[in-house]
Amino acid sequence: MFDFLDMYPYLLPIVIFFGRIADVSLGTLRIIFVSKGEKYIAPFIGFFEVLIWIVIISEIFSRANDTVAYLSYAAGYATGNFVGILIEQRIAFGVLLFRIYTKESGKELVALLNRSNFGATLIHGTGSQGEIDIIETVVDRKMLRKVEKIFTDFDPGVFYVSEDIRTKQRGIFPKSKSLLSRWRLGK
């Protein structure tokens, strides 16, 4: 498949390095999609991940006989993890549950979230330092920075936690723009 490597053997470590970046990045994304229950996307990504891996490993077994090739394999693996995480952060796939704890008026924060088209639920509680309001909201990961800004603008001393959730059903969520919405009639 890579017959040109017989003429230019110095390119082998480069091919190995970039091949590993590709297959490990795909592996990182595949794991994320598996954990989110995406049963159609994960196998598709897995197919290409393994295909690239087989090609690269066969080149290593047939041609690689020096330390530079082995180091490029390891460096590609490490870099692939990093690149996979960057890609995952960029696509921000998934849904988050935020739980916000504040001593300020929870009703006001719920109103702020509602004005930004985020549904929210208010719960009154008692913390270690007195009465608090607990606000829960479910948002797409793409909206992470926007809701964090709403929390911190409302209460600079706010404490909140977030956790990944697999599914959501019903509720109040901002309308998301899809790629096909441009061509849909009656937008």
Order of alpha helices (4+ residues) and beta strands (2+ residues): alpha-alpha-alpha-alpha-beta-alpha-beta-beta-alpha-beta
